[in-house]
Amino acid sequence: MTCYQQSEVVLLALESVKYQILHYGQGQKFQLIAADDASTDGSQELIRAWAAENQALFARITLLFREENGGICRNYVDALRAVEGERFVKVDGDDLLAPYNLFALTDLLSEYDMVCPAFLKFSGPGNLIKSYHTYLEVVLQEFIQGNTLRRAAKLGCPVMNVAIYRKSLLVEEVYDFILQFRTVNDRACFQKILTGDRPVKKCYVNRPAILYRISDGSISHFNSPARKLHSREIGRLCQVQREVERSPLDRFLLLLQEKSAAFRASPVRFVRLFRFFSPYFAIMLGLYGARFFFIRSMEQELVDRHWKDCEIHYQHMEREVADFLRRKKAGTVFPNRG
C-alpha cells in the first residue's frame, strides 16, 4: 500500500486488506508493505497503530516511512522492491480492495503473467459511480491482446493500474524506467513490462478488485493540479518511448499521442474532447465499434452485478474504522514504535 497525506481514508484501505485475509486468506502467509511518502497529516501514526493491532495477520510487516517526500514514483518503487513473494497486490491509500475473493485472481498467475481485473469508481462516502460508459476503457481490456496490447502499452496503457502480475517481471530496467517520472508510476511500469523482449500472457476478469476513489485533488479529477501534472507526464512518457522506437509508424503514433496530452490538461471541457482524436482512443473506438453490443453487456454486468455489494462493503469498512478509532482513543491500541 502506498500513501501520502491520506490520514482521513488510509484506514479504510487497511481494513479492506484485513477483510480479504479474514474472509479468503486462510492457510496463506502475508507480508504487509506500507510505503508512506513523508506525510505530515498523521498518516504514519495511524498506519503504525493499525499494523501493531493487526500484526498477527501477517508473517511480516514492512513499514517504509520516508522522512523527505520523494514523489509518487519513488515511493512506488520503494514498495515494489520490498515485496518478498512472487504474487502481490498493490492498493493506494485512498482506495479500497473490493469485497470479492482477491486470491482467486492471484491464483490465475499460475497460468498468466498478468491478470487485469476491473474496478469501480466512487466519490464521497462510498457513492459508487453507476454510469455504464464510465467503464468502457475497463472492459475493453478483454480485447486488447497480442500486438494491439503491445501498441496500446507504448501509447500509455491507461487502464491497467489495478493489474496483478508476477514479481519476477520487475527487473532493474523496469525500476529505472519508472524513476524517470514523477506521477505515471503504474503506466511507466506496465509500458516497460509489456514492450520488453519477453512476451506477456495476460487475461481480463470482469469483476472489480479495487474501489477507486474520485476526489477533487486526485489525478482522476480533470480540474485538479495533480491531473494537469499527470497529463504532462503522459506526454513525456510517449516522448521517451518515441526516442527508442524503431518503427516509423509507431514513432508517428507516439508523436500524436504525446501532443494529445496537452488537450487532456486543458481546464476547458470542450478542448479536452480533442483527446479522443489520439491514436489510443482510435484503437479503442475500433474495438468498441466491432463489438458494441457485447461491450455494452459487459459494462452493464460490471456495474449492475457489483455496485450494491461494494457500497455495503464500503459502509462495513467505515464501521470497522470507527471501532478502531474508538479503541485507539480509549488507549487499547498501542503502536509498537520499536
MOJO-V352222 format. One record per residue. N is the residue number from 1. RES is the residue in one small letter. SS is DSSP state (A for helix, B for strand, O for the rest). PSI is psi in whole degrees, 0 to 359 (* if undefined). Layout:
BEGIN
[[N;RES;SS;PSI] [N;RES;SS;PSI]]
END
This chain:
BEGIN
[[1;m;O;130] [2;t;B;146] [3;c;B;144] [4;y;O;117] [5;q;O;49] [6;q;O;37] [7;s;O;332] [8;e;O;340] [9;v;O;349] [10;v;A;330] [11;l;A;331] [12;l;A;317] [13;a;A;315] [14;l;A;320] [15;e;A;328] [16;s;A;329] [17;v;A;313] [18;k;A;318] [19;y;A;315] [20;q;A;315] [21;i;A;314] [22;l;A;326] [23;h;A;330] [24;y;A;356] [25;g;O;19] [26;q;O;135] [27;g;O;2] [28;q;O;158] [29;k;O;143] [30;f;O;148] [31;q;B;130] [32;l;B;125] [33;i;B;119] [34;a;B;112] [35;a;B;111] [36;d;B;132] [37;d;O;58] [38;a;O;46] [39;s;O;147] [40;t;O;12] [41;d;O;11] [42;g;O;4] [43;s;A;317] [44;q;A;320] [45;e;A;317] [46;l;A;317] [47;i;A;316] [48;r;A;317] [49;a;A;317] [50;w;A;317] [51;a;A;322] [52;a;A;318] [53;e;A;331] [54;n;O;21] [55;q;A;337] [56;a;A;343] [57;l;A;343] [58;f;O;143] [59;a;O;331] [60;r;B;139] [61;i;B;125] [62;t;B;112] [63;l;B;114] [64;l;B;92] [65;f;B;105] [66;r;O;143] [67;e;O;335] [68;e;O;142] [69;n;O;126] [70;g;O;352] [71;g;O;163] [72;i;A;314] [73;c;A;319] [74;r;A;316] [75;n;A;320] [76;y;A;313] [77;v;A;320] [78;d;A;317] [79;a;A;316] [80;l;A;320] [81;r;A;333] [82;a;O;350] [83;v;O;127] [84;e;O;338] [85;g;O;171] [86;e;O;333] [87;r;B;131] [88;f;O;163] [89;v;O;138] [90;k;O;135] [91;v;O;139] [92;d;B;156] [93;g;O;346] [94;d;O;6] [95;d;O;177] [96;l;B;149] [97;l;B;139] [98;a;O;167] [99;p;O;3] [100;y;O;162] [101;n;O;105] [102;l;O;331] [103;f;A;342] [104;a;A;332] [105;l;A;316] [106;t;A;332] [107;d;A;333] [108;l;A;345] [109;l;A;351] [110;s;A;335] [111;e;O;329] [112;y;O;156] [113;d;O;331] [114;m;B;133] [115;v;B;127] [116;c;B;92] [117;p;B;169] [118;a;B;177] [119;f;B;158] [120;l;B;144] [121;k;B;149] [122;f;B;161] [123;s;B;163] [124;g;O;214] [125;p;O;61] [126;g;O;28] [127;n;B;105] [128;l;B;139] [129;i;O;117] [130;k;O;2] [131;s;O;123] [132;y;A;317] [133;h;A;341] [134;t;A;335] [135;y;A;18] [136;l;A;310] [137;e;A;332] [138;v;A;306] [139;v;A;339] [140;l;A;344] [141;q;A;337] [142;e;A;328] [143;f;O;355] [144;i;O;95] [145;q;O;167] [146;g;A;227] [147;n;A;329] [148;t;A;320] [149;l;A;315] [150;r;A;316] [151;r;A;320] [152;a;A;323] [153;a;A;319] [154;k;A;326] [155;l;O;5] [156;g;O;341] [157;c;O;65] [158;p;O;351] [159;v;O;12] [160;m;O;22] [161;n;O;346] [162;v;O;14] [163;a;O;147] [164;i;B;129] [165;y;B;170] [166;r;B;140] [167;k;A;330] [168;s;A;345] [169;l;A;347] [170;l;O;82] [171;v;O;169] [172;e;A;326] [173;e;A;324] [174;v;A;314] [175;y;A;314] [176;d;A;322] [177;f;A;315] [178;i;A;320] [179;l;O;358] [180;q;O;347] [181;f;O;175] [182;r;O;322] [183;t;O;341] [184;v;O;52] [185;n;A;305] [186;d;A;315] [187;r;A;315] [188;a;A;319] [189;c;A;308] [190;f;A;327] [191;q;A;315] [192;k;A;320] [193;i;A;314] [194;l;A;343] [195;t;O;9] [196;g;O;184] [197;d;O;333] [198;r;O;126] [199;p;O;141] [200;v;O;125] [201;k;O;121] [202;k;B;159] [203;c;B;160] [204;y;B;140] [205;v;B;120] [206;n;B;59] [207;r;B;135] [208;p;B;133] [209;a;B;336] [210;i;B;143] [211;l;B;117] [212;y;B;116] [213;r;B;133] [214;i;B;117] [215;s;O;168] [216;d;O;329] [217;g;O;3] [218;s;O;162] [219;i;O;331] [220;s;O;349] [221;h;O;121] [222;f;O;328] [223;n;O;5] [224;s;O;150] [225;p;A;325] [226;a;A;323] [227;r;A;320] [228;k;A;316] [229;l;A;319] [230;h;A;319] [231;s;A;320] [232;r;A;323] [233;e;A;324] [234;i;A;318] [235;g;A;318] [236;r;A;327] [237;l;A;317] [238;c;A;321] [239;q;A;315] [240;v;A;318] [241;q;A;321] [242;r;A;326] [243;e;A;337] [244;v;A;0] [245;e;O;135] [246;r;O;327] [247;s;O;123] [248;p;A;322] [249;l;A;314] [250;d;A;326] [251;r;A;321] [252;f;A;317] [253;l;A;322] [254;l;A;324] [255;l;A;316] [256;l;A;318] [257;q;A;321] [258;e;A;317] [259;k;A;329] [260;s;A;340] [261;a;A;331] [262;a;A;326] [263;f;A;323] [264;r;A;330] [265;a;O;356] [266;s;O;138] [267;p;O;350] [268;v;O;122] [269;r;A;320] [270;f;A;317] [271;v;A;322] [272;r;A;336] [273;l;A;335] [274;f;A;346] [275;r;A;339] [276;f;A;352] [277;f;A;10] [278;s;O;160] [279;p;A;322] [280;y;A;317] [281;f;A;334] [282;a;A;320] [283;i;A;314] [284;m;A;319] [285;l;A;319] [286;g;A;316] [287;l;A;319] [288;y;A;317] [289;g;A;325] [290;a;A;337] [291;r;O;39] [292;f;A;306] [293;f;A;322] [294;f;A;318] [295;i;A;318] [296;r;A;320] [297;s;A;326] [298;m;A;320] [299;e;A;314] [300;q;A;319] [301;e;A;316] [302;l;A;314] [303;v;A;307] [304;d;A;325] [305;r;A;334] [306;h;A;343] [307;w;A;321] [308;k;A;315] [309;d;A;319] [310;c;A;325] [311;e;A;317] [312;i;A;319] [313;h;A;316] [314;y;A;316] [315;q;A;322] [316;h;A;319] [317;m;A;324] [318;e;A;319] [319;r;A;321] [320;e;A;320] [321;v;A;317] [322;a;A;319] [323;d;A;318] [324;f;A;316] [325;l;A;327] [326;r;A;318] [327;r;A;321] [328;k;A;317] [329;k;A;325] [330;a;A;352] [331;g;O;15] [332;t;O;359] [333;v;O;120] [334;f;O;106] [335;p;O;141] [336;n;O;100] [337;r;O;6] [338;g;O;*]]
END
